[in-house]
């Protein structure tokens, strides 16, 4: 198969990032990349365009890096994120707290929008209490978030009511309690 050289104008998963110079199959370039505007042919005239793409990519990545670094510092200063969950009478959780639930609560409580895929949660949180959750904000930046999982149902200290003292039975009630109950006899069915 014939290969041709193209310059990518957008990030393409599995192929490369913006401003990368790659070799691809001629049909892929001709039928998909070039008509969609995802790449341009590699020629001498396109070299200036390539330089502009590289500058734009570097500026965007620097801005994204600075933004994520500021977000990581601000997350450390936040109070713990409180997530209320339903629990049973014994304090055991119904369900679990997932990365999606943490992202939703961050948006609700602190107006911080983080993609749930950036929340590094190896397994869902299934216990009440304080937890430390890592956030992969950028390839070089890992933030930490404190999460407190609390019960939304109040566990009341239920005391057993004081039982009345037991008095011994006398008379007919005592005799009735000592006799075992006889099973009731059923009437025979009438056949037709």
VENQUI-V333178 format. One record per residue. N is the residue number from 0. RES is the residue in three letters. SS is DSSP state (helix for helix, strand for strand, loop for the rest). OMEGA is omega in radians with two decimals (999 if undefined). Layout:
BEGIN
n & res & ss & omega
N & RES & SS & OMEGA
N & RES & SS & OMEGA
END
This chain:
BEGIN
n & res & ss & omega
0 & UNK & loop & -3.14
1 & UNK & loop & 3.09
2 & UNK & strand & 3.05
3 & UNK & strand & -3.13
4 & UNK & strand & 3.11
5 & UNK & strand & 3.05
6 & UNK & strand & -3.12
7 & UNK & strand & 3.10
8 & UNK & loop & 3.11
9 & UNK & loop & 3.05
10 & UNK & loop & 3.11
11 & UNK & strand & -3.09
12 & UNK & loop & 3.10
13 & UNK & loop & -3.12
14 & UNK & loop & 3.13
15 & UNK & strand & -3.12
16 & UNK & loop & 3.13
17 & UNK & loop & 3.12
18 & UNK & loop & 3.07
19 & UNK & loop & 3.11
20 & UNK & strand & -3.04
21 & UNK & strand & 3.02
22 & UNK & strand & 3.14
23 & UNK & strand & 3.08
24 & UNK & strand & -3.08
25 & UNK & helix & -3.13
26 & UNK & helix & 3.12
27 & UNK & helix & 3.13
28 & UNK & helix & -3.06
29 & UNK & helix & -3.03
30 & UNK & helix & -3.07
31 & UNK & helix & -3.00
32 & UNK & helix & -3.08
33 & UNK & helix & 3.13
34 & UNK & helix & -3.14
35 & UNK & helix & -3.12
36 & UNK & loop & -3.12
37 & UNK & loop & -3.14
38 & UNK & strand & 3.04
39 & UNK & strand & 3.13
40 & UNK & strand & 3.12
41 & UNK & loop & 3.09
42 & UNK & loop & 3.12
43 & UNK & loop & -3.12
44 & UNK & loop & -3.11
45 & UNK & loop & -3.11
46 & UNK & helix & 3.12
47 & UNK & helix & 3.11
48 & UNK & helix & 3.11
49 & UNK & helix & 3.11
50 & UNK & helix & 3.10
51 & UNK & helix & 3.10
52 & UNK & helix & 3.14
53 & UNK & helix & 3.10
54 & UNK & helix & -3.13
55 & UNK & helix & 3.13
56 & UNK & helix & -3.14
57 & UNK & helix & 3.11
58 & UNK & helix & -3.13
59 & UNK & helix & -3.13
60 & UNK & helix & 3.10
61 & UNK & helix & 3.12
62 & UNK & helix & 3.13
63 & UNK & helix & 3.13
64 & UNK & helix & -3.14
65 & UNK & helix & 3.13
66 & UNK & helix & -3.12
67 & UNK & helix & 3.09
68 & UNK & helix & 3.09
69 & UNK & helix & 3.12
70 & UNK & helix & 3.12
71 & UNK & helix & 3.12
72 & UNK & helix & -3.13
73 & UNK & helix & 3.12
74 & UNK & helix & 3.13
75 & UNK & helix & -3.10
76 & UNK & helix & -3.11
77 & UNK & loop & 2.98
78 & UNK & loop & -3.14
79 & UNK & loop & 3.08
80 & UNK & strand & -3.09
81 & UNK & strand & 3.11
82 & UNK & strand & 3.14
83 & UNK & strand & 3.12
84 & UNK & strand & 3.09
85 & UNK & loop & 3.12
86 & UNK & strand & 3.09
87 & UNK & loop & -3.13
88 & UNK & loop & -3.12
89 & UNK & loop & 3.11
90 & UNK & loop & 3.13
91 & UNK & loop & -3.08
92 & UNK & strand & 2.93
93 & UNK & loop & -3.14
94 & UNK & loop & -3.10
95 & UNK & loop & 3.11
96 & UNK & strand & -3.09
97 & UNK & loop & 3.11
98 & UNK & helix & 3.10
99 & UNK & helix & 3.12
100 & UNK & helix & 3.11
101 & UNK & helix & 3.12
102 & UNK & helix & 3.12
103 & UNK & helix & -3.14
104 & UNK & helix & 3.07
105 & UNK & helix & 3.13
106 & UNK & helix & -3.10
107 & UNK & helix & -3.02
108 & UNK & helix & -3.00
109 & UNK & helix & -3.12
110 & UNK & loop & 3.08
111 & UNK & loop & -3.13
112 & UNK & loop & 3.09
113 & UNK & loop & 3.10
114 & UNK & loop & -3.09
115 & UNK & helix & 3.13
116 & UNK & helix & 3.11
117 & UNK & helix & 3.11
118 & UNK & strand & -3.08
119 & UNK & strand & -3.12
120 & UNK & loop & -3.06
121 & UNK & loop & 3.10
122 & UNK & loop & -3.13
123 & UNK & loop & 3.13
124 & UNK & strand & -3.08
125 & UNK & loop & -3.14
126 & UNK & loop & 3.07
127 & UNK & loop & 3.07
128 & UNK & strand & -3.11
129 & UNK & strand & 3.13
130 & UNK & strand & 3.07
131 & UNK & strand & -3.11
132 & UNK & strand & 3.09
133 & UNK & strand & 3.11
134 & UNK & strand & 3.08
135 & UNK & strand & -3.05
136 & UNK & loop & -3.11
137 & UNK & loop & -3.12
138 & UNK & loop & -3.13
139 & UNK & loop & -3.04
140 & UNK & loop & 3.05
141 & UNK & strand & 3.12
142 & UNK & strand & 3.12
143 & UNK & strand & 3.14
144 & UNK & strand & 3.09
145 & UNK & strand & -3.13
146 & UNK & strand & 3.08
147 & UNK & strand & 3.12
148 & UNK & strand & -3.11
149 & UNK & strand & 3.12
150 & UNK & strand & 3.09
151 & UNK & loop & 3.09
152 & UNK & loop & -3.13
153 & UNK & loop & 3.09
154 & UNK & loop & -3.12
155 & UNK & loop & 3.09
156 & UNK & loop & -3.08
157 & UNK & loop & 3.10
158 & UNK & loop & 3.11
159 & UNK & loop & 3.13
160 & UNK & loop & 3.14
161 & UNK & loop & 3.13
162 & UNK & loop & 3.10
163 & UNK & loop & 3.13
164 & UNK & loop & -3.09
165 & UNK & loop & 3.10
166 & UNK & loop & 3.13
167 & UNK & loop & 3.14
168 & UNK & loop & -3.14
169 & UNK & loop & 3.00
170 & UNK & loop & -3.04
171 & UNK & helix & -3.13
172 & UNK & helix & 3.13
173 & UNK & helix & 3.14
174 & UNK & helix & -3.12
175 & UNK & helix & -3.13
176 & UNK & helix & -3.11
177 & UNK & helix & -3.11
178 & UNK & loop & 3.02
179 & UNK & loop & -3.12
180 & UNK & loop & 3.13
181 & UNK & loop & 3.11
182 & UNK & loop & -3.14
183 & UNK & loop & 3.13
184 & UNK & loop & 3.13
185 & UNK & loop & 3.10
186 & UNK & loop & 3.13
187 & UNK & loop & -3.13
188 & UNK & loop & 3.09
189 & UNK & loop & 3.11
190 & UNK & loop & -3.07
191 & UNK & loop & 999
END
